Amino acid sequence: MPLLPLPAGADLKRDESAQLQDRRQGRLAVKLAAILDGYHRDNREAFVTNLTKMAASLVTASYGELMLHTIGFIYEKQVGHRITPHPCSSAVGGWVDGWVWV
């Protein structure tokens, strides 16, 4: 199945489709990095305000709410992969014991 709407008779080969997908992912990664850079440049309140405005705009778009829920789900799963139980206690106490960043 092609990734882009194509004129009648046009057909993308598998490697061309993969190349287009890689380009899309690269552009999205650059845009995401620019958005997240605002967290370092701005204060936290301005960053959250900007993201809230973006989310409000996305919710009104076609499939926007579903996309936001999907993004949130993926972020939660990635955090689960990045934080793993550690067999040794850090002797810090409380909830910190047993968790380590990888």
C-alpha positions as CSV (number, residue, x, y, z in Angstrom):
1,M,0.0,0.0,0.0
2,P,1.6,3.4,-1.0
3,L,2.3,5.9,1.7
4,L,1.2,8.9,-0.4
5,P,-1.8,9.4,-2.7
6,L,-0.5,8.7,-6.2
7,P,-1.8,9.5,-9.6
8,A,-3.4,6.6,-11.5
9,G,-0.8,4.2,-12.9
10,A,2.0,5.4,-10.5
11,D,3.5,2.8,-8.2
12,L,6.2,3.1,-5.5
13,K,8.6,0.3,-5.1
14,R,9.3,-0.9,-1.6
15,D,12.6,0.9,-1.2
16,E,11.1,4.1,-2.5
17,S,8.3,3.8,0.1
18,A,10.9,3.2,2.8
19,Q,12.9,6.2,1.7
20,L,9.9,8.4,1.9
21,Q,9.0,7.1,5.3
22,D,12.6,7.8,6.5
23,R,12.4,11.4,5.2
24,R,9.0,11.9,7.0
25,Q,10.5,10.6,10.3
26,G,13.5,12.8,9.9
27,R,11.4,15.9,9.4
28,L,9.2,15.0,12.3
29,A,12.2,14.4,14.5
30,V,13.7,17.8,13.6
31,K,10.3,19.5,14.4
32,L,10.0,17.7,17.7
33,A,13.5,18.6,18.7
34,A,12.7,22.3,17.9
35,I,9.6,22.1,20.1
36,L,11.4,20.4,22.9
37,D,14.2,22.9,22.7
38,G,11.7,25.5,24.0
39,Y,11.8,23.7,27.3
40,H,15.4,24.7,27.7
41,R,15.1,28.2,26.3
42,D,11.9,29.2,27.9
43,N,10.6,28.8,31.4
44,R,8.5,25.8,32.2
45,E,5.2,27.7,32.3
46,A,5.7,29.2,28.8
47,F,6.6,25.7,27.5
48,V,3.5,24.1,29.0
49,T,1.4,27.0,27.7
50,N,2.7,26.5,24.2
51,L,2.1,22.8,24.3
52,T,-1.4,23.3,25.6
53,K,-2.2,25.5,22.7
54,M,-0.8,23.0,20.3
55,A,-2.8,20.2,21.8
56,A,-6.0,22.3,21.7
57,S,-5.4,22.9,18.0
58,L,-4.7,19.2,17.4
59,V,-7.8,18.0,19.1
60,T,-10.0,19.9,16.6
61,A,-8.1,18.3,13.7
62,S,-9.3,15.2,12.0
63,Y,-8.0,12.2,14.1
64,G,-6.3,14.8,16.4
65,E,-7.6,13.5,19.7
66,L,-6.7,9.9,18.8
67,M,-3.3,11.0,17.7
68,L,-2.7,12.8,21.0
69,H,-3.8,9.8,23.0
70,T,-1.5,7.6,20.9
71,I,1.5,9.9,21.4
72,G,0.8,9.9,25.2
73,F,0.6,6.1,25.2
74,I,3.9,5.8,23.4
75,Y,5.6,8.2,25.7
76,E,4.4,6.2,28.7
77,K,5.6,3.0,27.2
78,Q,9.1,4.5,26.5
79,V,9.4,5.7,30.1
80,G,8.6,2.1,31.1
81,H,11.5,0.9,28.9
82,R,13.9,3.5,30.2
83,I,13.3,2.9,33.9
84,T,13.9,-0.7,34.9
85,P,13.9,-2.3,38.3
86,H,17.4,-2.6,39.7
87,P,18.3,-5.6,41.8
88,C,20.5,-3.6,44.2
89,S,19.1,-1.1,46.6
90,S,20.5,2.4,46.3
91,A,20.0,2.9,50.0
92,V,18.3,6.3,49.3
93,G,15.1,5.2,50.9
94,G,11.5,5.4,49.8
95,W,10.3,4.9,46.2
96,V,13.8,5.7,44.8
97,D,15.2,2.4,46.0
98,G,15.2,-0.3,43.3
99,W,15.0,2.0,40.3
100,V,17.8,3.1,38.0
101,W,17.9,5.2,34.8
102,V,19.3,3.3,31.8
